[in-house]
Amino acid sequence: MEKRGAAARFTFCLAVFGTLAGMLLAALAPAGAAAASPDRCFWEPFFTRNTVGDPEKNFAYPDTEVSYWGARFNLPAEARMVLRGYYSHSRYQSVNAYISGAPSDTLRDVQIRPQRGSVNPFVPGHRRDLKFKKRRWKMTVLDAAVPAGARKPNTIYASANGGVQELLYRVYLPDRGTGVAGGVPVPSMTLILEDGRSLTGSAACALINNPVRTMTPLRLPQATFESMVNTPGAKFETAPAFSPPRWERFFNFAYALGIFKEGTPSESDRASADASDTGGQYSNGDARYIMTAINDHYGKVLVLRAKMPTFPRTWKGSRRAGSGQVRYWSLCENESPLTTSVIACLYDEQVPLTRKRRYTIVVSTAANRPRTATRKCGVAWLKWGNYVDSLGRGGTGTLIMRNLIASPKFKQAIQNIHKPGQESAVMGPYMPKSTYMDKADFVAPRCRN
């Protein structure tokens, strides 16, 4: 009896030790470890908050609070793909299909029906803290254009349009402590051939993967960038920036580059350019953007004041899914169209607001940050990088503001700007009033004394 008791105590100690060891190993595991997938050969990590300093990952103006995984492939004739995944612990999740870097189809979280026994935690009012096994979904990927009529449920149409097919899987603002993928694996992939055979893992990847694994953003050639900066009539030191900054809607990449012609004799060329809302640079089909060029020749500090849309707060792990005028809002400081790299971003929950939802954001380098540009003083600070472009011009930059999934009732959303020049009229108080000044000139009202 004593021997049995000793053995039991020994077994119990081993169990406790094993549990503690497992907890320790979990604690020491790198953030985002849950992103591992049996189909690592299919998904290529595109960008996460950990790769801001990696020029091979930091392109196409990514948001620092969004994680991206890309896939480039060609489905065989009459084949289809099945993705199986889990709803992430995050603000938003989606799969986008692309043709030449422009979004051709989007399937967002609330549009993805759950598997039997699971619940979609992104639907307003639904629980967000569901267990792993209750977060399952499945979608089909077809080599076909989006149908003009009704579409099949849980289906994304990834027409190659004669070329390679591309998908981007996104996770916006993972909940605190859940890693870059929001505490779930990236979706697994199964290839189903015309004859019904199913392939997974390396066998499927070997058959369909494109040899070029990474996305190919539209970066300007050096010569093109130089010619745009030197547009006749433009100021070399500041082109294409103005004071005050000129915010405008992003319709497509080619039209956006026309900002270099503003205020020059060539401006009429831009007025006749195509401003169709096709997106580009792997933009999210659920997001719309306004952007402006900035330059510290006008002032070392740029102050933005406007009203913030309502949004669901999720970073601390809210129990139920909420709603708002937008699903997500952010402001990012970026480099030039020569690199398309991001420097830093602010997302909605990081911006202090007044009772009337007004905000003040200061954009500056760390050296030029005003003393009262702090959260304690009711001010959000955004880093203005020390980027020097290929022409030796320092103090340049590009600000991009995002509205993700605007409510139909939010008439001032960026999504409702349908033509160039409508920005201020549509956005009203949500359009940033932007002012350059020197470091000594800024004092936050809350910390005036």
C-alpha positions in Angstrom: 0.0 0.0 0.0 2.9 2.3 0.9 4.6 1.5 -2.4 1.5 2.3 -4.3 1.1 5.6 -2.5 4.7 6.5 -3.3 4.2 5.5 -7.0 1.1 7.6 -7.1 2.8 10.6 -5.6 5.7 10.2 -8.0 3.2 10.0 -11.0 1.4 13.1 -9.6 4.7 15.0 -9.3 5.6 14.1 -12.9 2.2 15.3 -14.1 2.5 18.6 -12.2 6.1 19.0 -13.5 5.0 18.3 -17.0 2.1 20.8 -16.8 4.4 23.5 -15.4 7.0 22.7 -18.1 4.4 23.0 -20.8 3.2 26.3 -19.4 6.8 27.6 -19.3 7.4 26.5 -22.9 4.2 28.2 -24.0 5.2 31.4 -22.2 8.6 31.3 -23.9 7.2 30.5 -27.4 7.5 33.4 -29.8 4.5 35.7 -30.4 2.5 34.4 -33.4 3.7 30.8 -33.0 0.0 29.8 -33.6 0.5 31.0 -37.1 2.3 27.8 -38.0 0.5 25.7 -40.6 0.9 22.3 -42.2 0.7 24.3 -45.5 3.7 26.6 -45.0 4.6 25.8 -48.6 1.4 27.6 -49.7 1.3 30.7 -47.6 4.2 33.1 -47.7 4.4 35.6 -44.8 4.1 39.0 -46.5 4.2 41.5 -43.6 3.7 41.6 -39.9 4.4 44.2 -37.2 7.8 42.5 -36.7 9.0 43.1 -40.3 8.8 46.9 -40.5 12.6 47.1 -40.9 12.7 44.4 -43.5 12.8 45.9 -47.0 11.9 42.5 -48.6 8.6 42.5 -46.6 7.8 46.2 -46.1 6.2 47.3 -49.4 2.8 48.2 -50.9 2.1 50.6 -47.9 1.1 48.0 -45.3 -0.4 48.9 -41.9 1.8 48.0 -39.0 -1.2 46.5 -37.0 -2.1 44.2 -39.9 -0.5 40.8 -40.7 -0.5 39.6 -44.3 0.1 36.2 -45.8 0.2 35.8 -49.6 -0.1 32.9 -52.0 0.7 32.8 -55.7 -0.5 29.8 -57.7 -2.2 28.4 -60.8 -5.1 26.0 -60.4 -5.2 23.2 -62.9 -8.2 23.1 -65.3 -11.5 22.3 -63.5 -9.7 22.0 -60.1 -10.7 23.8 -57.0 -9.1 24.7 -53.7 -10.5 24.4 -50.2 -9.2 26.5 -47.3 -10.0 25.5 -43.8 -9.3 27.9 -41.0 -10.4 29.4 -37.7 -11.9 32.8 -36.9 -9.0 34.8 -35.4 -9.1 36.8 -32.1 -8.8 40.1 -33.9 -10.7 43.2 -35.2 -11.0 41.8 -38.7 -10.1 38.9 -40.9 -10.4 38.4 -44.7 -9.2 36.7 -47.9 -8.7 38.9 -51.0 -8.0 37.8 -54.6 -6.0 40.0 -56.9 -5.3 40.7 -60.6 -2.2 42.7 -61.2 -2.2 44.0 -57.6 -5.8 45.2 -57.7 -8.5 43.5 -55.6 -10.8 41.4 -57.7 -12.8 39.7 -55.0 -13.0 39.9 -51.2 -14.5 37.5 -48.6 -14.5 39.1 -45.2 -15.1 37.5 -41.8 -18.8 38.2 -41.4 -19.4 36.8 -44.9 -17.8 33.5 -44.0 -20.4 31.0 -42.7 -19.1 28.9 -39.8 -18.8 25.1 -39.8 -21.5 23.1 -38.0 -21.0 23.5 -34.2 -19.0 26.8 -34.6 -20.1 30.4 -34.3 -18.8 33.5 -36.2 -17.4 35.8 -33.5 -17.2 38.8 -35.9 -21.0 39.1 -36.2 -22.1 42.0 -33.9 -23.5 40.6 -30.6 -21.8 37.2 -31.0 -19.3 36.0 -28.4 -15.6 36.7 -29.3 -14.1 34.5 -26.6 -15.2 31.2 -28.1 -13.1 28.1 -27.7 -10.8 26.9 -30.5 -13.1 24.1 -31.8 -16.0 26.5 -32.1 -14.2 28.9 -34.4 -14.0 26.8 -37.6 -14.8 27.8 -41.1 -14.2 26.5 -44.6 -14.2 28.3 -48.0 -13.7 27.3 -51.7 -11.4 29.0 -54.1 -12.4 28.8 -57.8 -10.6 29.8 -60.9 -13.5 32.0 -62.1 -14.6 35.6 -62.3 -17.0 36.9 -59.8 -20.5 36.0 -61.1 -22.9 38.8 -62.1 -25.7 37.3 -60.1 -25.8 35.3 -56.9 -22.5 33.9 -55.7 -21.9 30.6 -54.0 -21.6 30.9 -50.2 -18.1 30.7 -48.7 -16.5 31.0 -52.1 -13.8 33.4 -53.4 -13.4 33.8 -57.1 -9.7 34.0 -57.9 -9.7 34.4 -61.7 -6.1 34.5 -63.0 -7.2 36.5 -66.0 -4.6 34.6 -68.1 -1.9 35.0 -65.4 -0.9 33.8 -61.9 -3.6 33.7 -59.2 -2.9 35.6 -56.0 -4.6 35.5 -52.6 -3.9 37.6 -49.5 -5.0 36.5 -46.0 -5.3 39.4 -43.6 -5.6 39.7 -39.8 -6.2 43.2 -38.5 -5.3 44.2 -34.9 -5.0 40.9 -33.1 -6.2 40.9 -29.6 -3.6 41.6 -26.9 -1.3 38.6 -26.3 -2.6 36.5 -29.3 0.4 37.0 -31.6 0.4 38.2 -35.2 -2.2 35.7 -36.4 -4.7 36.3 -33.6 -4.2 33.1 -31.8 -5.1 30.7 -34.6 -3.2 28.9 -37.4 -3.2 30.3 -40.9 -5.7 28.4 -43.1 -4.8 25.0 -44.4 -5.1 24.2 -48.1 -6.5 21.2 -49.9 -6.4 20.9 -53.7 -9.2 18.9 -55.3 -8.5 17.9 -58.9 -11.0 17.4 -61.7 -11.0 13.6 -61.2 -11.8 14.1 -57.5 -8.4 13.3 -56.0 -7.3 15.5 -53.1 -3.8 16.7 -52.5 -2.5 18.5 -49.4 0.9 19.9 -48.2 4.0 19.6 -50.4 2.2 17.5 -53.0 -0.4 20.2 -53.6 2.1 23.0 -53.5 4.5 21.3 -56.0 1.6 21.1 -58.5 0.2 24.7 -58.2 2.7 27.0 -56.6 4.2 29.8 -58.8 8.0 29.9 -58.6 7.9 33.5 -57.6 6.5 33.3 -54.0 6.3 36.9 -53.0 3.9 39.6 -54.2 5.2 42.1 -56.7 4.2 45.7 -55.8 4.3 48.5 -58.3 7.5 50.4 -57.4 8.5 53.3 -59.5 11.8 53.0 -61.5 14.4 55.5 -60.3 14.3 57.4 -63.6 10.5 57.7 -63.5 10.6 59.0 -59.9 13.2 61.6 -60.8 11.2 62.8 -63.8 8.1 63.1 -61.6 9.9 65.1 -58.9 11.3 67.3 -61.7 8.0 68.0 -63.4 8.2 71.4 -65.0 6.7 74.0 -62.6 7.1 71.9 -59.5 9.4 72.8 -56.6 12.2 70.2 -56.4 12.6 70.6 -52.6 9.0 69.9 -51.7 7.2 68.2 -54.7 4.6 66.8 -54.5 3.8 68.2 -51.1 1.9 71.5 -50.3 1.1 73.6 -47.3 -1.4 73.0 -46.0 -1.4 69.3 -47.1 -3.8 68.4 -49.8 -5.7 65.2 -48.8 -7.3 63.2 -51.6 -9.0 59.9 -52.1 -6.9 56.9 -53.4 -8.7 55.6 -56.5 -5.9 53.7 -58.2 -2.1 53.8 -58.2 -1.7 55.5 -61.6 -4.1 58.3 -60.7 -2.5 58.8 -57.3 0.9 59.4 -58.9 -0.6 62.4 -60.7 -0.2 64.3 -57.4 3.3 65.2 -58.7 1.6 67.2 -61.4 -0.6 69.3 -59.1 0.2 73.0 -59.2 2.2 72.6 -62.5 1.4 73.3 -66.2 0.8 69.5 -66.5 -2.0 69.5 -64.0 -4.6 69.3 -66.8 -3.1 65.9 -67.7 -4.1 64.5 -64.4 -7.7 66.0 -64.6 -8.3 63.8 -67.7 -6.7 60.7 -66.1 -8.7 57.6 -65.2 -10.0 57.9 -61.6 -11.9 54.7 -61.5 -12.1 53.0 -58.1 -10.1 49.9 -58.9 -7.5 50.2 -56.1 -4.0 48.9 -56.4 -0.8 48.1 -54.5 -2.7 45.1 -53.1 -5.2 47.4 -51.4 -7.9 45.8 -49.3 -11.2 45.4 -51.0 -12.9 46.4 -47.8 -10.9 49.5 -47.1 -10.8 53.0 -48.7 -8.0 55.5 -48.2 -7.2 59.2 -48.3 -3.6 60.3 -48.7 -1.3 63.3 -48.8 2.3 64.0 -49.4 4.1 65.9 -46.6 7.5 67.8 -46.4 9.2 69.3 -43.4 10.4 72.3 -45.4 7.0 73.8 -44.5 7.5 73.0 -40.7 9.1 70.3 -38.6 5.8 69.5 -36.9 2.5 68.6 -38.7 -0.6 68.8 -36.5 -3.8 67.0 -37.6 -7.2 67.8 -35.9 -10.5 66.1 -36.8 -13.3 63.9 -35.5 -12.9 60.2 -35.0 -15.5 57.8 -36.3 -17.0 55.3 -33.8 -15.4 51.8 -33.9 -15.6 48.6 -31.9 -12.9 48.3 -29.2 -11.3 44.9 -29.3 -7.6 45.0 -28.4 -8.1 44.1 -24.8 -10.3 41.2 -25.8 -13.9 42.4 -25.6 -16.4 39.6 -24.8 -18.8 40.3 -27.6 -18.4 41.7 -31.1 -19.4 45.3 -31.4 -20.1 47.7 -34.3 -19.4 51.3 -35.2 -19.3 53.8 -38.1 -16.1 51.9 -39.2 -14.7 48.6 -38.3 -11.1 50.0 -38.1 -9.4 53.4 -38.6 -5.7 54.1 -38.9 -3.2 56.8 -39.9 0.2 55.7 -41.3 3.3 57.6 -42.2 5.1 56.1 -45.2 8.0 56.6 -47.5 7.8 57.6 -51.2 6.3 55.6 -54.1 9.9 54.6 -54.9 9.9 52.2 -51.9 6.2 52.0 -50.8 7.4 51.3 -47.3 5.6 52.1 -44.0 7.4 53.9 -41.1 4.8 54.0 -38.4 1.0 53.9 -37.8 -1.6 54.8 -35.2 -4.8 52.9 -35.0 -8.1 54.1 -33.5 -7.7 52.8 -29.9 -4.3 54.5 -29.6 -5.7 58.0 -30.3 -7.1 60.0 -27.2 -10.4 61.6 -27.8 -12.4 64.5 -26.3 -16.0 64.0 -25.3 -17.0 65.1 -28.8 -14.6 62.5 -30.3 -12.2 65.1 -31.5 -8.5 64.2 -31.7 -5.1 65.9 -32.1 -2.3 64.0 -33.8 1.3 65.4 -34.0 3.5 64.0 -36.7 7.2 64.7 -36.2 10.6 63.0 -35.8 11.6 62.0 -32.3 14.0 64.9 -32.1 11.2 67.4 -33.1 8.5 65.9 -30.9 6.9 68.7 -28.8 7.0 68.3 -25.0 3.2 68.1 -24.8 2.7 65.7 -27.7 1.7 62.9 -25.2 -1.3 60.9 -24.4 -1.4 62.5 -20.9 -1.9 65.8 -22.7 -4.6 64.3 -24.9 -2.4 64.1 -28.0 -1.3 61.1 -30.2 2.2 61.2 -31.6 3.0 59.6 -35.0 6.7 59.1 -35.9 7.9 61.0 -39.0 10.8 58.9 -40.2 14.2 60.1 -41.1 13.8 58.8 -44.6 16.0 60.3 -47.3 14.8 59.6 -50.8 17.0 58.6 -53.8 17.4 62.3 -54.8 18.9 63.1 -51.4 15.7 64.9 -50.2 15.1 64.4 -46.5 11.9 65.3 -44.6 9.5 63.8 -47.2 6.7 61.4 -46.5 3.2 60.1 -47.4 0.3 60.0 -44.9 -2.4 57.4 -45.5 -5.7 57.3 -43.6 -7.8 54.1 -43.7 -11.6 53.5 -43.2 -12.3 49.8 -43.1 -15.9 48.6 -43.7 -17.9 51.8 -43.2 -21.5 51.5 -42.0 -24.1 52.5 -44.7 -25.3 55.1 -42.1 -21.9 56.8 -41.9 -22.3 59.2 -44.8 -18.9 60.9 -44.1 -16.9 57.8 -44.7 -14.1 57.8 -47.3 -16.1 55.1 -49.1 -18.6 57.8 -50.1 -16.1 59.9 -52.0 -16.9 58.9 -55.5 -15.1 61.6 -57.5 -11.9 63.6 -57.1 -12.5 66.9 -55.3 -15.3 65.6 -53.1 -13.1 64.8 -50.1 -13.8 67.8 -47.8 -17.5 68.0 -48.8 -18.1 64.3 -48.0 -16.0 63.9 -44.9 -16.8 67.2 -43.2 -15.5 67.2 -39.6 -13.8 63.8 -40.2 -11.4 65.4 -42.8 -8.1 66.3 -41.0 -7.4 70.0 -40.7 -3.6 69.8 -41.2 -1.2 72.6 -40.1 2.6 72.8 -40.3 4.4 74.5 -37.5 7.7 74.5 -35.5 8.3 72.4 -32.4 8.1 75.4 -30.1 4.8 76.5 -31.5 2.8 73.5 -30.4 1.2 73.3 -27.0 -1.6 70.9 -26.1 -4.6 72.7 -24.7 -4.8 70.2 -21.8 -1.2 71.0 -20.8 -1.0 74.7 -21.6 0.2 75.6 -18.1 
